[in-house]
Amino acid sequence: MKKFLLSLIALLALLIICGIMVVDFVLEKASRKALENLAVEGASRGVKVEFSRFEDVGLSGLTVRWKDFVAVVNAPRYIALSPGEDVILSIGEINLDLPRLLKGVAAITADDIGVRVKRNPTSADSGVQMEGLDQGQLTVELPLDLTDKGKAIASLREVPQMALQFLQEGKTHIPFGFRAKSTFKIGGSVVKADITTQKQGGYYFLVMSPDDLRKIAAMIHADLTEEEIRLVSLRPLLAPALFKITNYARTQSEMAYAKDATVPEDAYRHVLWSFLLTKEFGPEFAERVTNAHEIGAVNRNTEADHRMDYNNNKVGREYAKAGYAEALILQKVRTDPQVIRVAQP
C-alpha cells in the first residue's frame, strides 16, 4: 500500500510538472505570436519594431509572469526621445493576475521599466548616464465583457493598438497608472524630471512634473510661461527635444551677437527657435509652442514686442517649410524684409 501511495504521488507530481510545462509552452507560443502582431501593428502606425524578445514566461501561482522583456524601436519623431535615434525599451517583469481576469478585469503590472536612447558605445557620451526613462512602474486595469468571449478576446487584442495610439495622441481611455524618472542632457548638464499619470475628461495622460520643468527652465535660463509649462508637462516624451531646441536657439543667438553686435539677437533667436521646432514637430505644434511663450510672458513685453515675436516665429516656420538649411538662417534674418529686427510702436 505504501509503495502504491508513493507511486501515486510520484505520478501526480509528474502530471503537475507536465501540465506546467504544457502551460508554459502554450504561453510562450502565444506571447511570441503577440510580439509578431505588435510589430505588424507598429509598422502600420510608422513605428518600426526592429527587435523584441522576453527571457522567460510562465505561471507563478495564479499569475502569468513575463521576465526581462527587451525591444528596440525605431520610433517616428513625434515620440522620439532623441531626434534620429532608436530607443531601447526594457521591462524587468510583467504580471497578469488570473483571478481578476476571471472576474472580468485584465489587471496588468510592470516593474523596472526603462526607455533608453540607442547610441554607439564608442561615442563621446560613453560613461555618461544615458537619456531616457528609468525606474518605471505601470499598472493597467482593462475591463472585459466575459459574457461575450469574442468581444473579450477582441478587447485584449486591441491593447497593442491602443498602446501605440497612446504614443501618438498622448491619451487613452484605458485606466492606467505610471511612474518613472526622465533623464536627459541639455548642453553639458544632466537633468531629471518625474513622470506620472493624470485623469481628465475620461482620458488618462502622462504628465511631467511642472515643478521639475520650472527647475530645468531656471537651470538653462529659459523664461517659460505658465502656458508653456502646461503644454510641455502634458507631452513628457517631447520635453527633452523641446528643451534642447530652446536652449540651442538661445545659445546660438547669444554667440552670434557676441561675435558681431550688429546681429539682431532677439529676432535671430525667435526665427531660429521656430525654424527648428517646425523641422522637428511640424508647423502646427511649433506654432502652439511659440504662441504659448507669448501668453503671459515672464518678461513684461510691450504690444510691439509681441507683434515682432509673433511675426518672427511665423517667418521661422515659413523658412522650415521652404526647406532652408540652418546655416542660411542668420543671413536671412539680417536681410529678409519679412523679419522684424526692432520692435516698432
TILODREN-217534 format. One record per residue (C-alpha): x, y, z; residue in three letters. Coordinates in steps of 0.02 Angstrom, whole numbers, plus 50000, padded with zeros to 5 digits. Layout:
- px;py;pz;aa
- X;Y;Z;ala
...
// end
This chain:
- px;py;pz;aa
- 50000;50000;50000;met
- 50140;50118;50046;lys
- 50227;50086;49879;lys
- 50062;50116;49790;phe
- 50038;50284;49876;leu
- 50216;50335;49838;leu
- 50192;50286;49657;ser
- 50028;50382;49650;leu
- 50110;50537;49725;ile
- 50253;50524;49601;ala
- 50130;50506;49459;leu
- 50031;50658;49516;leu
- 50190;50759;49534;ala
- 50241;50708;49358;leu
- 50071;50757;49289;leu
- 50080;50925;49377;ile
- 50254;50956;49309;ile
- 50200;50905;49135;cys
- 50045;51014;49150;gly
- 50150;51164;49200;ile
- 50270;51130;49056;met
- 50125;51121;48934;val
- 50051;51283;49002;val
- 50221;51368;48992;asp
- 50243;51306;48813;phe
- 50072;51372;48763;val
- 50106;51538;48849;leu
- 50272;51555;48761;glu
- 50195;51519;48590;lys
- 50053;51641;48622;ala
- 50174;51775;48684;ser
- 50286;51761;48532;arg
- 50134;51774;48420;lys
- 50082;51932;48515;ala
- 50254;52007;48483;leu
- 50235;51972;48297;glu
- 50065;52056;48296;asn
- 50137;52205;48390;leu
- 50272;52226;48257;ala
- 50142;52223;48119;val
- 50029;52347;48208;glu
- 50177;52460;48245;gly
- 50231;52461;48063;ala
- 50057;52514;48011;ser
- 50075;52666;48125;arg
- 50251;52712;48074;gly
- 50336;52630;48224;val
- 50464;52500;48170;lys
- 50499;52365;48300;val
- 50673;52307;48248;glu
- 50691;52178;48385;phe
- 50587;52112;48531;ser
- 50601;51964;48650;arg
- 50569;51907;48827;phe
- 50685;51796;48928;glu
- 50551;51689;49009;asp
- 50362;51669;49026;val
- 50263;51553;49139;gly
- 50145;51532;49285;leu
- 50192;51593;49457;ser
- 50049;51537;49568;gly
- 49894;51615;49492;leu
- 49992;51745;49395;thr
- 50059;51741;49218;val
- 50233;51817;49226;arg
- 50345;51878;49086;trp
- 50526;51919;49131;lys
- 50661;52027;49052;asp
- 50568;52097;48902;phe
- 50676;52198;48780;val
- 50630;52287;48619;ala
- 50724;52402;48500;val
- 50606;52527;48420;val
- 50637;52645;48275;asn
- 50509;52774;48325;ala
- 50446;52921;48223;pro
- 50497;53096;48277;arg
- 50338;53131;48374;tyr
- 50384;53006;48509;ile
- 50574;53001;48491;ala
- 50672;53038;48650;leu
- 50817;53097;48544;ser
- 50796;53150;48362;pro
- 50852;53022;48234;gly
- 50897;52885;48358;glu
- 50819;52719;48403;asp
- 50759;52684;48579;val
- 50777;52527;48685;ile
- 50627;52475;48792;leu
- 50661;52357;48936;ser
- 50541;52288;49066;ile
- 50604;52182;49209;gly
- 50439;52096;49246;glu
- 50260;52095;49179;ile
- 50120;52012;49278;asn
- 49941;51964;49231;leu
- 49826;51922;49377;asp
- 49722;51769;49328;leu
- 49591;51778;49468;pro
- 49550;51956;49420;arg
- 49547;51907;49237;leu
- 49411;51779;49279;leu
- 49313;51921;49361;lys
- 49318;52025;49202;gly
- 49469;52136;49228;val
- 49636;52118;49140;ala
- 49746;52179;49283;ala
- 49925;52201;49221;ile
- 50075;52267;49316;thr
- 50250;52301;49251;ala
- 50405;52346;49351;asp
- 50580;52407;49316;asp
- 50532;52491;49152;ile
- 50669;52581;49059;gly
- 50673;52676;48895;val
- 50846;52720;48831;arg
- 50916;52806;48678;val
- 51016;52682;48574;lys
- 51192;52750;48549;arg
- 51359;52690;48486;asn
- 51456;52639;48643;pro
- 51613;52721;48572;thr
- 51530;52892;48565;ser
- 51589;53037;48672;ala
- 51441;53008;48787;asp
- 51502;52835;48841;ser
- 51514;52827;49030;gly
- 51382;52964;49046;val
- 51209;52918;49107;gln
- 51103;52878;48955;met
- 50949;52980;48911;glu
- 50776;52909;48931;gly
- 50660;52843;49066;leu
- 50702;52731;49212;asp
- 50627;52663;49373;gln
- 50463;52643;49280;gly
- 50311;52561;49360;gln
- 50148;52528;49268;leu
- 49975;52467;49318;thr
- 49835;52437;49193;val
- 49656;52382;49227;glu
- 49560;52343;49068;leu
- 49376;52293;49093;pro
- 49323;52141;48992;leu
- 49149;52078;48946;asp
- 49163;51894;48990;leu
- 48983;51861;48938;thr
- 49042;51881;48758;asp
- 49201;51779;48730;lys
- 49233;51851;48558;gly
- 49217;52029;48622;lys
- 49333;51995;48769;ala
- 49467;51920;48656;ile
- 49449;52067;48536;ala
- 49474;52188;48681;ser
- 49637;52103;48730;leu
- 49698;52103;48551;arg
- 49665;52290;48540;glu
- 49784;52328;48685;val
- 49940;52344;48574;pro
- 49844;52455;48454;gln
- 49785;52566;48596;met
- 49962;52574;48667;ala
- 50031;52635;48501;leu
- 49887;52756;48481;gln
- 49926;52822;48654;phe
- 50104;52860;48599;leu
- 50036;52958;48452;gln
- 49895;53054;48539;glu
- 49961;53058;48717;gly
- 49797;52999;48793;lys
- 49693;52842;48814;thr
- 49529;52781;48890;his
- 49618;52631;48968;ile
- 49633;52654;49158;pro
- 49819;52652;49197;phe
- 49946;52719;49318;gly
- 50127;52754;49276;phe
- 50276;52824;49367;arg
- 50453;52848;49303;ala
- 50604;52963;49305;lys
- 50652;53054;49145;ser
- 50837;53089;49118;thr
- 50908;53194;48977;phe
- 51053;53309;48936;lys
- 51042;53494;48897;ile
- 51209;53567;48848;gly
- 51331;53490;48972;gly
- 51203;53462;49110;ser
- 51107;53303;49152;val
- 50931;53342;49214;val
- 50792;53235;49287;lys
- 50604;53252;49298;ala
- 50464;53145;49370;asp
- 50330;53075;49254;ile
- 50162;53018;49323;thr
- 49983;53000;49259;thr
- 49832;53113;49266;gln
- 49648;53082;49228;lys
- 49542;53217;49148;gln
- 49382;53210;49047;gly
- 49379;53020;49042;gly
- 49556;53010;48973;tyr
- 49720;52960;49054;tyr
- 49877;53062;49016;phe
- 50062;53053;49052;leu
- 50118;53210;49144;val
- 50291;53280;49181;met
- 50307;53368;49348;ser
- 50277;53557;49322;pro
- 50393;53593;49470;asp
- 50533;53494;49387;asp
- 50502;53588;49224;leu
- 50522;53754;49316;arg
- 50686;53695;49392;lys
- 50753;53640;49222;ile
- 50699;53804;49143;ala
- 50792;53902;49278;ala
- 50947;53794;49252;met
- 50957;53838;49067;ile
- 50897;54017;49091;his
- 50737;53989;48992;ala
- 50591;54103;49038;asp
- 50445;53982;49023;leu
- 50269;54049;49043;thr
- 50140;53951;49140;glu
- 50054;53912;48974;glu
- 50218;53837;48909;glu
- 50238;53734;49068;ile
- 50061;53667;49049;arg
- 50090;53624;48865;leu
- 50257;53537;48895;val
- 50201;53445;49052;ser
- 50064;53357;48953;leu
- 50191;53298;48824;arg
- 50331;53224;48930;pro
- 50404;53120;48789;leu
- 50431;53278;48687;leu
- 50501;53381;48832;ala
- 50685;53335;48806;pro
- 50685;53390;48624;ala
- 50585;53548;48665;leu
- 50710;53600;48799;phe
- 50860;53559;48688;lys
- 50793;53663;48544;ile
- 50752;53809;48659;thr
- 50925;53805;48737;asn
- 51011;53786;48568;tyr
- 50920;53934;48491;ala
- 50964;54042;48641;arg
- 51149;53996;48645;thr
- 51168;54014;48455;gln
- 51091;54188;48456;ser
- 51197;54241;48605;glu
- 51357;54180;48522;met
- 51313;54265;48358;ala
- 51284;54430;48449;tyr
- 51445;54410;48549;ala
- 51542;54395;48387;lys
- 51451;54536;48298;asp
- 51349;54665;48394;ala
- 51251;54709;48236;thr
- 51163;54539;48242;val
- 50979;54564;48291;pro
- 50990;54439;48434;glu
- 50806;54431;48484;asp
- 50745;54415;48305;ala
- 50875;54282;48266;tyr
- 50829;54183;48422;arg
- 50644;54180;48381;his
- 50665;54140;48197;val
- 50791;54001;48232;leu
- 50687;53930;48375;trp
- 50528;53923;48271;ser
- 50626;53855;48121;phe
- 50697;53710;48224;leu
- 50531;53672;48310;leu
- 50445;53663;48141;thr
- 50577;53546;48068;lys
- 50562;53433;48221;glu
- 50375;53434;48258;phe
- 50288;53514;48109;gly
- 50214;53690;48089;pro
- 50054;53664;48190;glu
- 50137;53606;48350;phe
- 50280;53730;48328;ala
- 50153;53872;48321;glu
- 50068;53808;48480;arg
- 50235;53809;48572;val
- 50288;53983;48516;thr
- 50115;54056;48548;asn
- 50117;53983;48724;ala
- 50278;54079;48755;his
- 50189;54243;48714;glu
- 50040;54209;48829;ile
- 50077;54281;48999;gly
- 50258;54314;48954;ala
- 50377;54313;49103;val
- 50460;54474;49046;asn
- 50345;54623;49026;arg
- 50346;54636;48838;asn
- 50256;54778;48752;thr
- 50124;54751;48619;glu
- 50258;54797;48491;ala
- 50373;54662;48563;asp
- 50235;54532;48548;his
- 50196;54582;48368;arg
- 50380;54565;48325;met
- 50393;54394;48409;asp
- 50234;54326;48328;tyr
- 50294;54387;48159;asn
- 50469;54315;48176;asn
- 50403;54149;48239;asn
- 50294;54140;48083;lys
- 50445;54181;47973;val
- 50541;54038;48055;gly
- 50401;53916;48013;arg
- 50399;53976;47833;glu
- 50587;53951;47819;tyr
- 50570;53772;47881;ala
- 50427;53736;47761;lys
- 50531;53809;47618;ala
- 50672;53688;47659;gly
- 50808;53814;47701;tyr
- 50966;53749;47782;ala
- 51002;53806;47960;glu
- 51165;53884;47903;ala
- 51065;54011;47800;leu
- 50951;54070;47939;ile
- 51062;54205;48013;leu
- 51092;54285;47842;gln
- 50905;54279;47805;lys
- 50869;54363;47972;val
- 50990;54502;47926;arg
- 50921;54534;47752;thr
- 50742;54470;47735;asp
- 50616;54615;47740;pro
- 50488;54496;47818;gln
- 50591;54490;47978;val
- 50559;54625;48107;ile
- 50727;54663;48185;arg
- 50674;54804;48300;val
- 50504;54819;48384;ala
- 50403;54960;48307;gln
- 50274;55051;48416;pro
// end
